Amino acid sequence: DVIVRNDTTIQPNKVLIVYLSRTNNTKAIAEIIYENMGGTLVPLELEKPYPENYQATVQQVAKENETGYLPPLKTKIDNIDNYNVVFVGFPTWGMQLPPPMKSFLNQYDLGGKTIVPFNTNGGYGIGSSFQAVKELCPNSKVLNGFTIQGGSERDGRYLVIKDKKRKEAQTQVKNWLQGLRLMKENP
Ligand SMILES: Cc1cc2nc3c(=O)[nH]c(=O)nc-3n(C[C@H](O)[C@H](O)[C@H](O)COP(=O)(O)O)c2cc1C
């Protein structure tokens, strides 16, 4: 057997994949990561969900970003200390990290862990979101994130990471994970 140095193998039970998703594009990427890494897949849910209406949500998010409001989470993670790799997935909202993900990173002590961001967006990129993850996790090792174009609710495009696009995303996610030298330990 060839032993490749620097390869980091990870036991699936040490992997947590937390994601925020409204129209399921980020969820699709989270599922692809899960297929490759195993672990525990957790959607972030709020105590008080955002409105169904897109414009109302945009306005609420803008206000929350302005005031630094951290919306309370319904989702609770048991035994966060059992995980040493935490994937955090989110859409770009108002060119920033969405408030619920700020709540998550603020609420849990992720010091000493490896944090792996991933993102979908409407075509305008990650904005300040990856930088915000770094700032909210000052004592963690934050790896290079993954980003891909998702939908655009504004333009009536909802879930687009499906069918052929999902296949393409699978290849991109695999390449990214390999580049990070993260891989599931074979039993
Ligand atoms: C409130 C809100 C704000 C958004 N702001 C942006 C933005 O600033 N830039 C961008 O490229 N896309 C923006 N989008 C589009 C989403 O990032 C994109 O549709 C993403 O794929 C949605 O992920 P989801 O399907 O997991 O919810 C916004 C969407 C919403 C709902």
The ligand as an SDF file (V2000), in Angstrom:
LIG
                    3D

 31 33  0  0  0  0  0  0  0  0999 V2000
  -32.9620   37.0440    1.8770 C   0  0  0  0  0  0  0  0  0  0  0  0
  -32.1180   36.6630    0.7040 C   0  0  0  0  0  0  0  0  0  0  0  0
  -31.0510   37.4520    0.3400 C   0  0  0  0  0  0  0  0  0  0  0  0
  -30.2240   37.0830   -0.7430 C   0  0  0  0  0  0  0  0  0  0  0  0
  -29.1470   37.8430   -1.0320 N   0  0  0  0  0  0  0  0  0  0  0  0
  -28.2960   37.4430   -2.0160 C   0  0  0  0  0  0  0  0  0  0  0  0
  -27.1130   38.1850   -2.3020 C   0  0  0  0  0  0  0  0  0  0  0  0
  -26.7940   39.1940   -1.6460 O   0  0  0  0  0  0  0  0  0  0  0  0
  -26.2990   37.7400   -3.2900 N   0  0  0  0  0  0  0  0  0  0  0  0
  -26.5840   36.6100   -4.0150 C   0  0  0  0  0  0  0  0  0  0  0  0
  -25.8070   36.2440   -4.8900 O   0  0  0  0  0  0  0  0  0  0  0  0
  -27.7090   35.8930   -3.7640 N   0  0  0  0  0  0  0  0  0  0  0  0
  -28.5570   36.2760   -2.7860 C   0  0  0  0  0  0  0  0  0  0  0  0
  -29.6730   35.5300   -2.5100 N   0  0  0  0  0  0  0  0  0  0  0  0
  -29.9070   34.2940   -3.2990 C   0  0  0  0  0  0  0  0  0  0  0  0
  -29.4330   33.0500   -2.5670 C   0  0  0  0  0  0  0  0  0  0  0  0
  -28.1230   33.1980   -2.0710 O   0  0  0  0  0  0  0  0  0  0  0  0
  -29.4540   31.8270   -3.4980 C   0  0  0  0  0  0  0  0  0  0  0  0
  -30.7170   31.6850   -4.0530 O   0  0  0  0  0  0  0  0  0  0  0  0
  -29.0960   30.5520   -2.7500 C   0  0  0  0  0  0  0  0  0  0  0  0
  -28.7970   29.5140   -3.6680 O   0  0  0  0  0  0  0  0  0  0  0  0
  -30.2160   30.1120   -1.8300 C   0  0  0  0  0  0  0  0  0  0  0  0
  -29.8200   28.9850   -1.0960 O   0  0  0  0  0  0  0  0  0  0  0  0
  -30.9130   27.9820   -0.4970 P   0  0  0  0  0  0  0  0  0  0  0  0
  -31.6260   27.3870   -1.6740 O   0  0  0  0  0  0  0  0  0  0  0  0
  -30.0980   26.9830    0.2350 O   0  0  0  0  0  0  0  0  0  0  0  0
  -31.8230   28.7620    0.3810 O   0  0  0  0  0  0  0  0  0  0  0  0
  -30.5140   35.8990   -1.4680 C   0  0  0  0  0  0  0  0  0  0  0  0
  -31.6090   35.1240   -1.1120 C   0  0  0  0  0  0  0  0  0  0  0  0
  -32.4130   35.4890   -0.0470 C   0  0  0  0  0  0  0  0  0  0  0  0
  -33.5870   34.6310    0.3280 C   0  0  0  0  0  0  0  0  0  0  0  0
  1  2  1  0
  2  3  1  0
  2 30  2  0
  3  4  2  0
  4  5  1  0
  4 28  1  0
  5  6  2  0
  6  7  1  0
  6 13  1  0
  7  8  2  0
  7  9  1  0
  9 10  1  0
 10 11  2  0
 10 12  1  0
 12 13  2  0
 13 14  1  0
 14 15  1  0
 14 28  1  0
 15 16  1  0
 16 17  1  0
 16 18  1  0
 18 19  1  0
 18 20  1  0
 20 21  1  0
 20 22  1  0
 22 23  1  0
 23 24  1  0
 24 25  2  0
 24 26  1  0
 24 27  1  0
 28 29  2  0
 29 30  1  0
 30 31  1  0
M  END
$$$$
